[in-house]
Amino acid sequence: MSKSPNLSSIGSILLTVGLLVGGWFWFFVMNPSKEDVANQSPATGSAEPELDGQNTAFENAPVPPAAKVRIDGATSMVTINKNLKTAFEQKFPGTRVIAQSRGSGQGLKALQAGEIDLAAVSRSLTPQEKATGLGSVTVSVDPIAVVVGINSLAPNNLTAEQVREIFNGSISLWGQVSSKVGQIRIINRPATSGTRQVFQDLVLKGSPFGTTPNFITLPRDATTPLLQALGTDGIGYATYSQVAAQSTVRVLSVDGRSPSAPLYPYPRSLLYVYKTPPSPTVKAFLGYAVSPEGKQAIKSD
């Protein structure tokens, strides 16, 4: 005759199994890995924007003697180019960084023609551009701000839908979005502008800008003339870091969020584009740009 199982033994077994299962669930499901924690933004708890998976390919690349780096492209990267030029030339005496800012489109054309080493671009590469043998490294993430003059008729906040309708021409009067009276002048960037292309994708979802007489397209892609043209009735857009500290303009919130806030609707990446395979000089400069020291230089005032 078999003996009945000891109830205390069964209880011990069940307790042990429960502890093992609970420990497994906590360790593998609830407990974040160190990598996950490292990728969290201290301010928002959300993941930081992924810069570029290729960045590691440029780490610790040696700098050729008397290296010269030629850059042209986005006006939104003027400060980045300047800061990296200063820091790179100081760290590696004898090197030279020559930077122009004629717009993303012009930079890409010059790169393809072999006139420069790096194109500074304020939008992602298209599949067609990648197919021609271009590679890219993202060096910064900087949102696009909607800007008006300091004494503008505009309210301090617009909805994303209002912004869309202003820039597609559906809304043409300030009285349609505020208590002020007057026509809205849209100060737009030229078609070669990378900032314009990203703004069009984000705001208009690829649809065209309006074509009514209140749209003014600047002859060249430059932020200073755009800000000067705003007056009391104009509206435009610019890289946030270029206008955040300006005293002559107001940066509008969109859906109640400023460009520095989480979930702001118009994020944008800034990148350097190169021909593959990159030259030793290009690899060295990009390696510095994505290094901790280079990232700090980019943020310097």
C-alpha positions in Angstrom: 0.0 0.0 0.0 1.6 3.3 -1.2 2.0 6.2 1.2 0.2 9.5 0.7 2.6 12.3 -0.3 3.7 14.5 2.6 1.8 17.8 2.4 4.7 19.8 3.7 6.9 18.4 1.0 4.4 19.3 -1.7 4.2 22.8 -0.3 7.9 23.2 -0.3 8.1 22.1 -3.9 5.4 24.4 -5.0 7.0 27.3 -3.2 10.4 26.6 -4.9 8.8 26.4 -8.3 7.0 29.7 -7.7 10.2 31.5 -6.6 12.0 30.2 -9.7 9.3 31.3 -12.1 8.9 34.7 -10.4 12.6 35.3 -10.5 12.8 34.4 -14.1 9.9 36.8 -15.0 11.5 39.6 -13.1 15.0 39.2 -14.5 14.1 38.7 -18.1 10.9 40.6 -18.5 10.5 43.3 -15.8 14.1 44.2 -15.1 15.6 46.4 -17.9 19.1 45.6 -19.1 22.0 48.0 -18.6 21.9 48.8 -22.3 18.2 49.7 -22.1 18.8 52.0 -19.2 21.7 53.6 -20.9 19.5 54.5 -23.9 16.9 56.2 -21.8 16.6 59.9 -21.8 16.9 61.3 -18.3 14.3 64.0 -19.0 11.5 61.9 -20.6 12.3 58.3 -20.0 12.0 57.7 -23.8 14.8 56.3 -26.0 17.2 58.8 -27.3 17.1 59.1 -31.1 19.4 56.6 -32.8 22.2 58.5 -34.5 23.6 56.0 -37.0 24.6 52.4 -36.9 27.6 53.1 -39.1 29.1 55.5 -36.5 31.2 52.8 -34.9 33.0 52.2 -38.3 34.7 55.6 -38.0 35.8 55.3 -34.4 39.6 55.8 -33.8 40.3 56.3 -37.5 43.8 57.8 -37.8 44.2 61.4 -39.0 46.4 61.7 -42.1 49.1 64.4 -41.9 47.9 67.8 -43.3 44.4 66.4 -43.9 42.0 68.8 -45.6 38.2 68.4 -45.4 35.9 70.3 -47.7 32.3 70.6 -46.6 29.3 72.3 -48.3 25.6 72.0 -47.7 22.8 72.8 -45.2 22.7 76.3 -43.7 21.2 74.7 -40.6 24.6 73.1 -40.0 26.6 76.3 -40.1 27.3 76.2 -36.4 28.0 72.5 -36.4 30.6 72.9 -39.2 32.2 75.9 -37.4 32.4 74.2 -34.1 33.9 71.0 -35.5 36.3 72.9 -37.7 37.7 74.8 -34.7 37.9 71.7 -32.5 39.4 69.4 -35.2 42.0 71.9 -36.3 43.1 72.6 -32.7 43.3 68.9 -31.8 45.2 68.0 -35.0 47.6 70.8 -35.9 48.2 71.1 -39.7 44.7 70.0 -40.7 42.2 72.2 -42.5 38.5 72.2 -42.6 36.9 74.4 -45.3 33.2 74.8 -44.9 30.5 76.5 -47.0 26.7 76.5 -46.6 24.9 76.7 -50.0 22.1 74.4 -49.1 21.6 70.6 -48.9 20.9 70.2 -52.6 23.9 72.1 -53.7 26.1 70.2 -51.2 24.9 66.9 -52.6 25.6 68.1 -56.2 29.1 69.2 -55.2 29.8 65.9 -53.5 28.7 63.9 -56.5 30.9 66.0 -58.7 33.9 65.4 -56.5 34.2 69.0 -55.5 33.9 68.4 -51.8 34.5 65.6 -49.3 31.4 65.9 -47.2 27.9 67.2 -47.8 26.1 68.7 -44.8 22.5 67.6 -45.2 19.4 68.4 -43.2 17.3 65.5 -44.4 17.5 61.8 -44.8 18.9 60.4 -48.1 16.4 59.0 -50.6 16.7 55.4 -51.7 17.8 56.7 -55.1 20.6 58.7 -53.5 21.8 55.8 -51.5 21.8 53.6 -54.6 24.4 56.0 -56.2 26.9 55.0 -53.5 26.3 57.6 -50.8 26.6 56.9 -47.1 25.6 59.1 -44.2 26.4 59.7 -40.5 23.9 61.6 -38.3 25.7 64.1 -36.1 22.8 65.9 -34.4 19.0 65.8 -33.9 17.5 69.3 -34.1 13.8 70.1 -34.6 12.4 72.5 -37.0 10.8 75.5 -35.4 7.9 77.6 -36.7 8.9 81.3 -36.3 7.3 84.7 -36.5 8.5 88.3 -35.8 8.7 89.4 -32.2 5.7 91.7 -32.7 3.8 89.3 -34.9 0.0 89.1 -35.1 0.3 85.4 -34.6 -0.7 83.7 -31.3 1.9 81.9 -29.3 0.5 78.5 -30.1 -0.9 76.9 -33.3 -2.3 73.5 -33.8 -0.6 71.2 -36.2 -3.6 71.4 -38.4 -3.5 75.2 -38.5 0.2 75.1 -39.4 -0.6 72.7 -42.2 -3.4 74.9 -43.6 -1.2 78.0 -43.4 1.5 76.4 -45.4 -0.8 74.8 -48.0 -2.6 78.1 -48.5 -6.0 77.1 -47.0 -5.5 79.7 -44.2 -4.4 83.1 -45.4 -5.6 85.5 -42.7 -4.4 85.9 -39.1 -8.0 86.3 -38.0 -8.6 82.6 -38.9 -6.2 81.6 -36.0 -6.3 84.5 -33.7 -8.1 87.8 -32.8 -5.7 89.8 -34.9 -6.6 91.2 -38.4 -4.3 91.0 -41.3 -3.0 88.7 -44.1 -0.4 86.0 -43.5 2.8 86.3 -45.5 4.6 82.9 -45.8 8.4 83.2 -46.0 9.4 80.0 -47.7 12.8 78.5 -48.4 14.0 77.6 -52.0 13.3 74.1 -53.4 16.9 73.1 -52.9 16.7 73.5 -49.1 16.9 70.3 -47.1 15.0 72.0 -44.2 12.2 72.8 -46.7 12.0 69.2 -47.8 11.8 67.9 -44.3 9.2 70.5 -43.3 7.1 69.6 -46.3 7.2 66.0 -45.4 6.4 66.6 -41.7 3.8 69.3 -42.0 2.2 68.8 -45.4 2.8 65.0 -45.6 4.4 65.4 -49.0 1.7 67.7 -50.4 2.8 70.9 -52.1 3.1 74.3 -50.5 0.6 76.9 -51.4 1.1 79.0 -54.5 -1.1 82.1 -53.7 0.5 85.6 -53.8 1.1 85.7 -50.1 3.8 83.0 -50.5 7.3 84.5 -50.8 10.2 82.1 -51.8 13.6 83.3 -50.8 16.3 83.1 -53.6 18.8 81.3 -51.4 18.6 79.0 -48.4 19.6 81.2 -45.5 18.1 81.7 -42.1 19.1 85.4 -41.4 17.3 86.8 -44.5 14.2 84.7 -43.6 14.1 86.1 -40.0 14.6 89.7 -41.3 11.7 89.2 -43.8 9.1 88.2 -41.1 7.9 91.6 -39.9 4.6 91.6 -38.1 2.7 89.5 -40.6 5.1 86.9 -41.7 5.7 83.2 -40.7 8.5 80.8 -41.6 10.5 77.9 -40.3 14.1 77.3 -39.2 16.3 75.0 -37.4 15.5 75.4 -33.7 19.1 75.8 -32.5 19.5 78.8 -34.8 16.5 80.7 -33.5 16.1 79.6 -29.9 18.1 82.5 -28.5 17.1 85.1 -31.1 15.6 88.3 -29.6 13.9 89.5 -32.8 11.6 86.5 -33.4 9.1 84.3 -31.5 9.2 80.5 -31.7 5.6 79.2 -31.7 4.4 76.2 -29.8 2.6 73.5 -31.9 -0.2 71.6 -30.2 1.0 73.1 -26.9 4.6 71.8 -27.3 7.7 73.9 -27.8 10.5 72.5 -30.0 12.5 71.5 -26.9 9.6 69.4 -25.5 9.1 65.6 -25.9 6.7 64.6 -28.7 7.2 67.9 -30.6 5.8 67.1 -34.0 8.6 68.4 -36.2 11.9 66.5 -35.4 14.8 66.4 -37.8 18.2 64.8 -38.1 21.3 66.6 -39.4 23.9 64.5 -41.1 27.1 64.4 -43.1 27.0 62.5 -46.4 30.0 60.9 -48.1 30.9 58.9 -51.1 31.6 55.2 -50.4 34.1 54.0 -49.6 35.1 57.0 -47.5 38.6 58.3 -47.9 41.0 58.1 -44.9 40.5 61.9 -44.3 36.7 61.5 -44.3 36.9 58.6 -42.0 39.1 60.6 -39.6 36.8 63.6 -39.6 33.7 61.6 -39.1 35.3 59.6 -36.4 36.0 62.8 -34.5 32.5 64.2 -35.2 30.8 61.2 -33.6 33.3 60.8 -30.7 32.4 62.1 -27.2 34.8 65.0 -27.8 33.3 65.8 -31.1 29.7 65.7 -29.8 30.8 68.1 -27.0 32.3 70.4 -29.6 29.1 70.4 -31.6 27.1 71.6 -28.6 29.6 74.4 -27.6 28.4 78.0 -27.9 
